[in-house]
Structure formats: structure tokens, C-alpha cells
Amino acid sequence: MTPPLSNISTSMLSDTMVLWGLVFLAIACLGLSVAVVWLSRLYLTLKHDYTTLDAITQSNKNDIFGLCSAALSVNEHTGTIHDKLHEVKQQLSQISEKMSDLRQYEPIDANSPYNVDIRKIRDGASIDELMRQSEISYDEAALLIRLHGGKKPA
């Protein structure tokens, strides 16, 4: 017995649809498999990049921490040096004032023939000026300058 014609046509149509459905399902599964493989490779690449960037970031943080520590140390050291320099300037100023006071009040013997020359030396006269104006020798002028301040003889 042969099946009726209407049953054959429906059965074939149904088999063809099932076949096309299976082909579509196979293509969809293959596409999903490719997508899963591609996404997993992309995930591994991103994970590797993240690990690399994290290591670089941590290294940069350590470098910045070191630079900040060094900057604080330099700042503290600079502050200490500044304070010491200020103290030295004050001491130098005090010494300079004392020296000028001592030179101002250094007694000059009124009976000394070099009284005028000593005043000239304190005003900054040179050896040549003393020799010319006071008619003294080079050695006398140099000795007076050494004893009473002023420029060192040349």
C-alpha cells in the first residue's frame, strides 16, 4: 500500500524543513563555537594586557613614592642648610660689627709720625699712594698696611 499523495508531500516538506533546520542549527552552533573561541582569545589577550598595565602602574606608583620621599628629604635638608646659613650670616654680621668697632676705637698714638698715614690706610689708601704722599719707602708702606688693615701689598 502506498501512502496518499497528500501525506507524501507533507512528509517530504516536513523532512526538508527538518533538514534545513538541522543545517541552520549546525551553522548556528559552528558560529557560536567560533565566537566562543574568538572571545576566549580576546579575553586572554585583555587579561595579559591588564596584568602588564597593572605591573606598569605599580612600578610608577613605587617611582612616585620614591620621588616624593626624596623630595621631602631634600626639602628638610634644604631647610636645615638655610637655618645654618642664617646663623652663619648673623655671626658674620656680629663679627663684622665688632671689627669695625675695634678699628674705629683702635688708639692711634698722637706722637706717632705715621698718624696721618694710618688714617689714610683706614680710608683705603694703597701702597703707591702712601709712598707718593708721605714720602716713605715701599717696605714701610707695606708694613703699615699689614698692621693697620687695608689692602694686602701687591
C-alpha positions in Angstrom: 0.0 0.0 0.0 1.2 3.4 -0.9 0.6 6.4 1.2 -1.7 9.0 -0.1 -0.2 11.8 -2.2 -1.1 14.5 0.3 0.8 12.6 3.1 3.9 12.2 0.9 4.1 15.9 0.1 3.7 16.8 3.8 6.2 14.2 4.9 8.8 15.4 2.3 8.1 19.0 3.2 8.5 18.2 6.8 11.7 16.3 6.2 13.1 19.1 4.1 12.2 21.6 6.9 13.8 19.4 9.5 16.9 19.1 7.3 17.1 22.9 6.8 16.5 23.3 10.5 19.3 21.0 11.3 21.6 22.8 8.8 20.7 26.1 10.3 21.3 24.7 13.8 24.7 23.3 12.8 25.7 26.6 11.3 24.5 28.4 14.4 26.5 26.0 16.6 29.5 26.5 14.4 29.1 30.3 14.6 28.7 30.2 18.3 31.8 27.9 18.7 33.9 30.3 16.6 32.5 33.3 18.6 33.4 31.5 21.9 36.9 30.7 20.7 37.4 34.3 19.5 36.0 35.7 22.7 38.2 33.4 24.8 41.3 34.5 22.9 40.3 38.1 23.3 39.7 37.6 27.0 43.2 36.1 27.4 44.7 39.0 25.4 42.9 41.5 27.6 43.9 39.6 30.7 47.6 39.7 29.6 47.3 43.5 28.8 45.6 44.1 32.2 48.4 42.3 34.0 51.0 44.3 32.1 49.3 47.6 32.8 48.9 46.7 36.4 52.6 46.0 36.7 53.5 49.2 35.0 51.1 51.2 37.2 52.5 49.6 40.4 56.1 50.4 39.2 55.0 54.0 38.5 53.4 54.2 42.0 56.7 53.0 43.5 58.7 55.5 41.5 56.4 58.4 42.5 56.6 57.3 46.2 60.4 57.2 46.0 60.5 60.7 44.3 58.2 62.1 46.9 60.3 60.7 49.7 63.4 62.1 48.1 61.8 65.5 47.7 60.8 65.6 51.3 64.3 64.6 52.4 65.8 67.3 50.1 63.3 69.8 51.4 64.2 69.0 55.1 67.9 69.1 54.2 67.5 72.5 52.4 65.6 73.8 55.4 68.4 72.8 57.8 71.1 74.3 55.5 69.0 77.5 55.3 68.8 77.7 59.0 72.6 77.2 59.4 73.3 79.7 56.7 71.1 82.2 58.5 73.0 81.6 61.8 76.4 82.0 60.0 75.2 85.3 58.4 74.2 86.6 61.8 77.5 85.6 63.3 79.4 87.1 60.4 77.4 90.3 60.8 78.2 90.4 64.5 81.9 89.8 63.9 81.9 92.5 61.2 80.3 95.0 63.6 82.8 94.2 66.3 85.7 94.5 63.9 84.5 97.9 62.6 84.0 99.0 66.2 87.5 97.8 67.1 89.1 99.6 64.1 87.2 102.8 64.9 88.3 102.9 68.5 91.8 101.5 67.9 94.1 104.0 69.6 96.4 105.9 67.4 99.5 107.3 69.1 99.3 111.1 68.7 103.0 111.3 68.9 103.5 108.8 66.0 104.8 110.3 62.8 102.7 107.8 60.9 99.4 109.1 62.4 98.2 110.6 59.1 99.3 107.6 57.1 97.4 105.2 59.4 94.2 107.3 58.8 94.8 107.2 55.1 95.2 103.4 55.3 91.9 103.0 57.2 90.3 105.1 54.4 91.6 102.6 51.8 94.9 104.2 50.6 97.2 102.0 48.5 101.0 101.4 48.9 101.7 103.7 45.9 99.6 106.5 47.4 101.3 106.2 50.7 104.7 106.3 49.1 103.9 109.3 47.0 102.0 111.4 49.6 104.1 110.6 52.7 107.4 110.0 51.0 108.0 106.7 52.7 109.6 103.5 51.3 107.7 100.6 49.8 108.6 98.4 52.8 107.3 101.0 55.3 104.0 101.4 53.4 103.5 97.6 53.1 104.2 97.2 56.8 101.8 100.0 57.8 99.1 98.4 55.6 99.6 95.0 57.1 99.5 96.4 60.6 96.5 98.7 60.2 94.3 97.0 57.7 93.5 97.8 54.2 94.7 96.0 51.0 97.4 93.4 51.0 100.6 94.7 49.3 101.0 93.6 45.7 
